[in-house]
């Protein structure tokens, strides 16, 4: 089966759950059963969309990759940012505003031209995620061959009319979790008979806690956040809750932050901002953490939770995120909160019950190894595509 995986950004240096999904899927699909090409852009940065990687054909981890430039000539980046803020803050918006947001997203006409010419050479065109230009425009070229792995969140952009029509017109939809599928079919009212939950594979790893503590000079217990520094990840609330918690009952607890983005964390002695680190350091950080916090309200899977559980660590998630709350309930691998009092109470319990912490972490680890091992995910992926291929 010949597949093209189309994703707006691709590479080890790219931070993002959907982008990681695309890269991991491309590298784990078994050959020669699957012949895989990746079609992507030259951009790395989600904010600027600058063309930073060389255009043309390359190979990454044994996968053929073809990059196309973003065309900024007709894109009004200021207008896009204004609309992004308008939608993100739930301000009134019109259908014209929706169309303008899509029009001024990052687009690659060269990529669309390649798809128009070579699309029929592939059994399926796999688009990941729904949110960016290559999917919003690319799926319209060969909808009967287009499979969208949308990585949906309950966010304003998912309710755009053009997004709804796109998700209904494609060959099929692949979802990471059942709450994501229910969001699409029930809450958003997407009429798409081919919609399967596939999951996302996660590789096991081993980290060394003591190596992390020695390298970064952190001896205290700490809560770990790993991901994008962005207000859309609900980080401002986490910073406020952590500050209030430390004010009410001062302790040696630290908040350790891995990643980067437009949001600048507070300058506090009990917050350690380490930025982007190597894969080895990240694995060691999970192994050393006391608890891993995922405060985001908009997640379609959350690889961070899986990595925390593979390291045997409990998690603390926001109860208003259906996906992460569902993971915690099914795995019995952590706690969730909505208010500050619930956050403080959950953190109190986790810090004062080391045996309970360890049990939650091990239950989470068993859940990940059972549900999200790559062989299981690929088997579900294979079954979905073959079933749709057999249909007229």
N, C-alpha and C positions, 0 to 999 in steps of 0.2 A: 504494500500500500504506500503510495507516494503522497507525502504531506508537505505543505508549506506552513510554517508557524510565523504569523505576522504579529509583531509586537513593536511598539513605538521606540523602546529603548532596550538594548540588549548588551550584556557583558558583566563580568565579575565586579566591575566598579560601579554598577548601577544598583541603587538602593530602592527596593520596592517589592512588596509581596507578589504582585501579579507578574512583574518582570522576573522574579526568582522562579515562579512557577513555570514560565515559558522556557527559561534556561535549563531548569532541572528536567522538565519533560523532554526537551530536545536531546539531552545527553543520556537519559535513561531508557528511551524507547529502543527496544531490541532490534538490531540489524541481523539479517537483511529483511526481516519481516516488514519493517518500516524504513522507508527511504525519506530522510528529513532534510529540508532546507529551511533556514531562518531568513526572513526578509524583514529588515528593520531600518532605522535611520542612523545618521551620524551623530545624534545627540546623546548626551549623558544627563545633563542637568534639567530637572523638571521645571525649574523656574525660568531659565533663559532659553532653553532649547537651542543653544549654540551648536553648530556642527563641529564637534571636537574630535571625532574619530574619522579615519580615512574612508573615503567613498570607495565602493567596489567590493570585489569578492575577497573573502578571507576564510580562515578555519579557526574555530575556537572549541577546544576540548573535543576535537574530532568531528565537529558539526560544521557543514558548509554554511557560511553567513554572507549575505549580500547586503551592503549598506547603501542607503540613498540619502541625499541631503534634504534637510528641512528648507523650504523656500520661505524666506521672511519678507519678500518684496511686497506681498499683498496682505500681510498680517498686521493688524493693529494690536500690538501687545498691550498697550495701555488700556484700550477698550476691553480687551479680554480680561485683564486683571480687575477692572471695574465691575464687569459682569460676574466674575468669579466671586468677588466680595459680596455683590448684590444677592446672588443665589445662596452663597454660603451663610449669610446672615438672615435668610428667610424674608428678604424684602420683596414687595410686590414686583412681579415681572410679567412681561407679555410673551406671546408666541414669537414675536419678532426678536425679543431679547434672547430667547432660546436659540433661534436660528443664528443670531449674531455670535453667540458664544461658540457654537460649532464652527462657524465660518472663520473665526479668528483664533481657533485652536491651531496647534502646530500641524502643518500638513507637508507632505512630500509628493508633489506632482510626478516626480520621476518614479517613485514607488508605485503610484497608481497606474502609470503607463506600463510599467513592467508587469503588474498584475493583469492589466487588460490584455496584454499580449500573451502571457505565459500561464494564466489561470487554468485553462483547460488541460494543461500538462499534469495537473495534480488531481488526485482523487478527492482530497479535501484541503480547504484553506482554513487553518485554525487561527482565529483572531483572539488575542489576549491583551488587555481587558477591553471592556466596552467603551471606556471613557475618553480615548484619545483619537486624534485625527485619522490615523491609518485604519482603525476599525470603523469609525463613523462614516468615512467615505469609501474605504476599500471593500466593504461587504456588499455595496450596491453593484459592484461590477459582475460578480458571479454568485448571487445569493443562493442558488441551488447547490453550490459547492462549499458554501461558507458555514463553518461551525464556530460559534462564539462561546468562549469561556469568559463570561462577563465579569466575574469577581464583583458582584453587585453589593452595594451598601444601600441602606435606606437614606438616600440623599437626594437633593433637588434634581440633580442631573439625570438620575434614573427615571424621573417622571416626565422627561421631555417627550413630546409627541414623536419626534424623529427617532429617538431611542426606542420607544415602544414599537414603532413600525419596523425598525431594523431587526429587533429581537424576534418579531413575528414572521418576518420574511425569510430569515436564514434557514439553512437545512436543519439545524438543531442547536440546542443549548447544553453546555456542560457546566455543572455546578460543583462546588467544593464541599458544601454542606447542605443538609436538608433545610435548615432555616433560610439559607440563600434561595433555594428553589421555591420555598413557600412565599418568600418576599416577591419573587418574580410572578408566580402564577396566581397567587391570591391577593396580595396587597397591591401590586402594580397592575394586575389584570392582564398579563401577557398571555395571548392565545397562541400557544406553541405546543403541539402534541408531542414533539420530540424534545424531552427535557430530562436529562439523567444526572444523578449525583455520582461523581467519580471520585472525589476526594483530591488530595494532594500528597504526593510521596515525600517523606522526610528521611534523610540518611541519619543513622545513628552516629554518635561521636563520643570521644572521651576527652574530658578537660581536666586540667590540674589546678585545683584551687590555690594551693600554696604558691605555685609559680605566678599566678595572677597577683596575689597579695604582695609578694616580694617585688615584682616588677613595678607595680603602681603605688606601693606604699600604703595599702589599705588594710588595716588590721581589724577594724571595727565591723560589726554586723552591718549588712547593707541591703537595701532594696534596689533592684536593678530595673532600669528601663532601657530597652534597645530598639531603635527605630528612628524614624524621621522626626526632627525637631520642628514641629508645625502645630499651629493652633487647631488644625483639623483633627489632630490626634488627641485632643482634649488634654494637652499637657499643661495649660494654664491652670486648670482645676487641680491637677496632680500637684503642681508646685504650691498652690494655695493650701491644699489639704495637708501636704507634708509640713509646710511652715507652721500651720495651726497645730498640728500634732506635736511638733517639737516644742512649740510654745507652751502647750498645756502640760506636757510631761517631758522636760528635757532629758535626752539620753544620748548615748554615743552612736545611735543609728545614723547611717549615711544613705543618701540617695545617689546612686551611680548611674550616669547617663552615657550610653554609647550611641553614636550616629552623628547626624548633622542636619542642617536645614535653616530656614530663614528665621526661626524663633531663637532668641538668645536666652539661655537659662539664667536664673538668678545667681548673682555672685554671693555665695554663702559658703561658710567653712564646712557645712555638713552636706553640701552638694558637690560631687566630683564629676566634672564634665570631661570625658576622655576623648570625645570625637570619634572619628572612624579608626578602627583598630583592625589588625590582621585577623584572619579566621581562627588562628590558634589562640590569640588573646580573647576573642569573643567566646570561644568554647570554654576557656579557662574562667572567664567572667561568670558564665552560667554555673559552672561548677562551684565557684566561690560564693555566689549570692545566697543570702538568707531566704529571700522571696523575690519573685519576678512580678512586676506590676505591668499590666496592659490596660491603660485608662481609656483607650479609644472607644468611641461610640459607633464608629463606622468600620467594621471589619467583615471581610467575606470568608476569612479562614484564621489568620494570625499565626504565621510561622513561628513567631517569638514564643507563643505558648508551647508549641511542640518542642522547640529547642530547650525550653525550661524543663519540661517534663522528661525529655531524654536525659537531661542532667540530674534528674531525680529531685527537682525543686518544686515547691508549691507555687501557685500563681494567685494573684489578686487582680480581678477584672471588674470592669464597670458593669453593673447589672442591667443597664439600659441598652447594652449591645446584645442583640439576640444570639449572635453566633458565638461569641466568647462565653456568654452565660450558658449556652447549650453545651459547649465543650466541658465546662466545669461541672455541670450537672451529670453529664454522661460518664465522665471520667472519675468523678469524686477526687479531683486533683487540685482543688483550691477553693477559694472563697470569692464572693462578689459583693459589691457595695453600690449604693446610689447616693447616699447622703454622707456628710462628713462624719457623723456619729457612727454610721456603719463602717466607714473606712477605718476610723480609729479603733473600733471594737474588733474588726477583723485583724488589723495589724497587731493589736495587743495580744490576741490569741496566738497568732503565728509566732510572735517573738517569745512568748512565754511557754510554748509547748513544743520543745524540740522533737519529741517522739511523734507527736501528731503531725508536725511539719514533714518529717521523713516519710510517714505513712501516706500523706497526701501526694508527695512527690513520686513515690513508687507506684501509687495507683495511676497517676498521670502517665508515667513511663509505660506501664502495661497497656494503657489505652492507645498511646501513639503507636506502639509496636504492633498492636492488634489491628487497628483501623487504617493506618497510614504508612505501612511498609510499601515500598515501590512495586513489588510484584502484584499486590492486591489492587493498587491504583491502576496499573497498566492493564490488568485483566478487565477491570470495569470500563476503562477507556476503549479497549479493543472491542468488547461486546457491544458498546453503544454505536461505534462507527460501523461495524459490520452489519448490525441490524438496520441502520439507516441506509446503508449501501444497497441492501436487498430490497428496499421499498422502491416502488416506481416513482 
